[in-house]
Amino acid sequence: MRTTTTEREDAVVMSPAAGPADAAVIWMHGLGADGFDFVPLVPELNLPGNARVRFVFPHADVRPVTVNAGYAMRAWYDIRDLTPEGRDDEAGLQTTRERIESYIAVERAQGIEARRIVLAGFSQGGATALHVGLRHAERLAGIIALSCYLPLRDRLAAEAVGANRATPILMCHGREDVVVLPAFGELSRDALLAAGLPVEWRAYSMGHNLCRPEIFDIAAWLKYHLALDPPTGQ
């Protein structure tokens, strides 16, 4: 899939060169990174040449992060400590949710159905994707949550929206991750499954990063859930 890239103050946007987008992936970066972090991933997904998917990579706001001695960096919310509870910044998550919802609204205003929109993210961005996606009012195409955890886990039953209780979720995690421990990801996976949410879990021999087999699995998942068929005759 060929794309054209637009760099904005708030995000990097990769639009399909084949014509108007008919699907969108809104992808949130990890703590301390920015929207450019996953731009190089798009060509590695090797999506079909006729796919018309817009990738939106927002930049998180700069804010002090308690666990990093209050140093200001791009973050979707504050992290007080590295326990699951220490990552539950309710106010920060709410502010970020409103912002990501605004990106969804832009895609909807451009004619893309909610069922053609994927929320994705890595680490803190993956946690954001889960938090926002499970509370969005309309059914989404899916949620990709990489090397992350479920924030505000105890609120899931009360706040998950019925429309997205059947939304497919892909969770990927490194078995050697020492930043977000695999146990945190597994705890989140189990909470989602216990709530009746459809989760595909993939574990890889890696740390807090991505690997080639994982990229292959993400690409296959996107092709399936966005019904991205190869060009005719190929």
N, C-alpha and C positions, 0 to 999 in steps of 0.2 A: 504494500500500500504506500503510494507516494503522498507526501504531505507538504504543506507550507506552514512555516512557523511564524507566529506573531508574539513578540515580547511586550507585555504590558507591565505597568507598575505593580499590579496585584497578582499576575499570573502569566504563565507561558501557555500559549494555545497552539496546538498542532491540528490544522484542519485538513480534511482530505482534498487532494488535488483532483480526484475523479468527479467531483460534483458536490452539491449541497450535502451536508452531513445528515444521515438518517439514524445515527446512534451517537452516544457520548459516553466517555469515561472520565470521571472527575477523580483525580489521583492526588492524594495528600502525602507529602514528604514526611520524613522523620524529624525528631527533635534536632534543632541546630542546623538543619539543611535548608534548602529552598526548592522552589518549583522546578529548577533546572535539573535537580538530582536524578529524576527518572525519565527525562527527555530522551537520553540515549537508548532507553529500553524499547521504545516504540518500533524502530526498525528491526530489533532483535526478535520481536513477536512474529515477524514474517506473516502478517495478515494478508489475505488475498488482495490482489491488485485492484479489484473492483469494490473493495470494502470502503464504506464512507463513514468512518468513525472519527469524531472529533475528540481529541485528548486535551483536557484542561488540567493544568498543573498549578494550583494556587500557591502563593507564598503565604505562609503563616505570618501573623503579626509578630513583631519583636516585643518580648515581655520578659521580666525577671523570672528565673526558674530557681525555686528554692533549693532543690537538690544539687544544683550547680553553684552554690554559694551566692545565689541571688543575681548571678550574671545574666544580663539581658541577651536574648537570642531569639531566633524564630522558633515559636512554640505554639501549638494549638491550644494548650492549657498548661497550668502550673503542675509540677510534680514535687510534692513535699518530701517524699522518701521513696525508696524502691520497693516497698511492699505494695500489694494490690490496692489496699485502702489509701495509701499515700499518693496514688495516682488519680484519685477521685476528686478532681477540682470541679465541683458542680457549677460554679459561676463561670469559670473559663470554658467548660464544655458547652454551656448554654450559649455563650457569645459565639463560639465557633460553630455551633449547630446553626444559628441564625445566618452566619456567613455562608456556610456550605449550602444551606437551603436557597440562598439567593443565587448561587451558581446553577442549581437545579432549575430554579424559576427562569433563568435566562435561556437555558436549553429548551424548556417547555415553550417559552415565548417564540423560539425559533422553529417551532413545529415538531420537535422531537418528543415522542410519547415517553411517559415515565417508564414504561416497560422496555424502553430502549436505552435507559440510562443506568450505568454501573458506577457505584462508588467504590473506590479502591484506595489503599494506602499501606505504607510501611511503618512499623513500629508505632510511634504516637499517631502517625497518620492513619494507620490501620485501625487503631482504637477509635479514632474519630469517625472513620467510615462505618464501623459497627454502630457507634452511638447514634449517628445521624440516620443511617439507613433503616434501622429498626424502628425509628420514630417518624419516618416520613409518611405523609398522609396517603400517598399513592403507591401502588405496587411498582417496585423497581425491577430492572433486569437482573440485578444481583449485587453482591458485596464481595470484594476481594480484600481479605485481612491478612497481611503478611507480618510475621514475627511480632505479634502484638497480643493484646488482651482485651477483655470486655470491661469498659469503665462502668461504674455504678451498677455493678452486677445485681445488687439486691433490688434495683428498680425495674429490672427487666420485665417481670410478670405484669407489673402495673402499667408500664409505659410503652411496651412494644405494641405497635399499631397492627390491627388485624390485617390490613391490606398487605403488610410485609411479613406476615408470619409464614408465608410460603416462599418467600424470596430466597433463592439459592445463595449459599455462603461458601466461599472457598477460603479456608484457613491453611496457611503454610508456615512452618516453623523449623528452625535449625536445631538439631539435637544437641549441638555444642554451644548454643547461644548462652552467653554469660551476661548479656545486657538485659534482655527480657527472658527470664528462665523458661525452659520448655514447660515446666510445671504450671506457670502462669497461663500459658497458652492452652494447655490441656484442661485446666480448671475452667477457663472461659468456654472452651469447646463443650465441656460436659454440661455447663450451665445452659448453653444454647440448646443442646440436644434434649436436656431435661424439660425445657420449655416447649419442645416439639418443633424446633426450627431445623430446617434441612441444612446440615453442615457437611461439607467434604473436607476431611483433614489430611494434610500431606506433611510428612516429616522428612528432612533431608540431612545428610552428613555435612553440616556447615555451621557457622556461627551466626552472628547477627548481620546477615547480608543476604544476597540472592545468589543462586547457582544456576547452571545451565539446565539441569532437569526441571527445576522449579519454573524457569522462564518458559520451557516447553509446555509444562502443565497449565500455566496461566494463559498461554496462547490458545491451547486447545479448549480451555474453559470459556474464553471469550468467543472463540469461533462457534462453539456450540450454543451458548446462551444468547448470543446476538445473531445467530443464524447467518454467519458470514460464509457464504458459499464461494468456492474458487471460481474464477472467470470461466465462462463457457469455452469448451474446447481445451481446457488445461487439466 
